[in-house]
Amino acid sequence: MSRIVPPPGPARTLALAQLTNSLGDGAFYASSALFFTRVVGLSAAQVGVALTVAWACGMLAGVPLGHVADRWGPRRTAVVLAVATALALSAFLVVRAYPLFILVACLYACCQGGLTSARQALLAGLVPPEERTAVRAHLQSTLNAGLAVGAGIGGLALSFDTAPAYLAVFALDAVAFLLAALMLLRLPEVPPVPAAPAGTRAPRLAVLRDRPYALITFLNAIMYLNMPLLSLGLPLWIVERTDAPKPVAAALLVVNMLSVVIFQVRVARRVTDLPGAARVGGRSGWVFLAACLVYAVSGAHIGPWAAVAVLVAAALVQVFGEMMQGAAAWELGFGLAPADKQGQYQGFFGMGPQIARMLGPVLMTTLLIGWGTAGWLVLGGLFLTAGLALGPAVRYAQRTRAPLPAHP
C-alpha cells in the first residue's frame, strides 16, 4: 500500500482526494457514452460534437482558472471547483435539451481543467520541490487505481443497461467530487499571491509569454500521444491489422493501469532535478520507439497467439516509457514554473495531454490504420524526436529564468 499512498501529511490527503473522485470518474468514463445516447437521447454525432467543444473549453480554461488559484488561494479554488464539478454532474441527471447539454458539458470540462490546475498549485505550495515528483507519482498511482475500480462499477451499469443504473453512476461521481472537496478542506491553505504594487504592469498571464515553457509543453504534448495510442490507436490496430482477438485491447489497458499502480513510484525516484528529468524524458523517447517497433510486428499475420504475445510485450515496453515520460514531465512542469505563478503555469502545462487527446484520433487513424507498419515507424520517430529535443529545450529554459526560491 505504501507504493500507492504517500506518507501521512498533505501529500496523503491529496492522494486520498484524488482516489475518491477518480473512483467516480472511472465509472463515468466507462458508462457516459451510453448514458448520453440511451438516457439523454442524443445521437453519437451530437455527443461527439458536444464533448469536443467541451474539452476544448476545458483546455482553454486551465490557465485563467490557474491564475485565479494563484490570486485567491489554490485550496479554496480547488474546493469551489470540485463542488462546481459535482453540480455539473448533477445537472446531467435532468438536462435533456441539446443546447443545455452542451452548456453543462462545457461547465463540467472547465471545472475539471481548473481543478487540475488548482490541485497542482496546491501540491507545489505544500510539498518541498525535491519531493514533488515523488508525490505526483503517488497521485498517478492512486488515480489509476481509482479509475480501474471505478471502471468496474461503470461496467456493472453497462451490464444492467437501464436508466436507473446510468443515473446512479452520475450521482456516484457527483458525490465523489463532494467528498473530495471535503478532504481538500482538511489541507492548510497556501497563501495567495499578493496583487502587483500600484503603478507596475506585471502581465497577468505571464506563462503565455514564456517561450521556453511553451516549447517544453509542446514537446510533452507529442510524448503524451501515448495516451490516445493506448485508448484508440491500439484497439483499431488490433481489429483492423492483426490476428489477435478483439478483447485483447481491453486486456492491454488493464496491463497498463496495473503496471502504473505498481511501478510508477519506483520509476519516479530516478527523477530529482531538471537535468535528470531531461535525461529520463530523452530515454522515454527511445523506449516509445522500441514499443512502436514491437507493435508493428503484431501486424505481420503471425497467428492469434503470437500476435497476443507480441502485443503484450509491446504494451509492457510502452507503459515503462509512459512512466518515465510522466515523471520527467512532472519535474519539468513544476521546476520551471515561478513559485508565485504555479497555478497558471500548471494550467498551461496541462494543455499538453489535452492537445494530444485532440490530435490523437486523426494521427492514430491516419498513421496506424492508413499507413500500417510505416505509420508505426513515423509515430516512433515522433516520440524519439520529441524526447531528444527535451534536453536542449530544458537548458534553454534554465538560461532564461532566475533560480527558484527555496521552499519555506
HELIX and SHEET records of a PDB file:
HELIX    1   1 PRO A   10  LEU A   34  1                                  25    
HELIX    2   2 PHE A   35  VAL A   39  3                                   5    
HELIX    3   3 ALA A   44  TRP A   72  1                                  29    
HELIX    4   4 PRO A   74  PHE A   92  1                                  19    
HELIX    5   5 TYR A   98  LEU A  126  1                                  29    
HELIX    6   6 PRO A  129  GLU A  131  5                                   3    
HELIX    7   7 ARG A  132  PHE A  160  1                                  29    
HELIX    8   8 ALA A  163  LEU A  184  1                                  22    
HELIX    9   9 ALA A  206  ARG A  209  5                                   4    
HELIX   10  10 ARG A  211  MET A  223  1                                  13    
HELIX   11  11 ASN A  226  PRO A  228  1                                   3    
HELIX   12  12 LEU A  229  GLY A  233  3                                   5    
HELIX   13  13 LEU A  234  ARG A  241  1                                   8    
HELIX   14  14 VAL A  248  ALA A  268  1                                  21    
HELIX   15  15 LEU A  274  VAL A  297  1                                  24    
HELIX   16  16 PRO A  304  GLY A  335  1                                  32    
HELIX   17  17 ALA A  339  LYS A  341  5                                   3    
HELIX   18  18 GLN A  342  PHE A  349  1                                   8    
HELIX   19  19 MET A  351  MET A  364  1                                  14    
HELIX   20  20 THR A  365  GLY A  370  3                                   6    
HELIX   21  21 TRP A  371  TRP A  371  1                                   1    
HELIX   22  22 THR A  373  ARG A  399  1                                  27    
END                                                                             
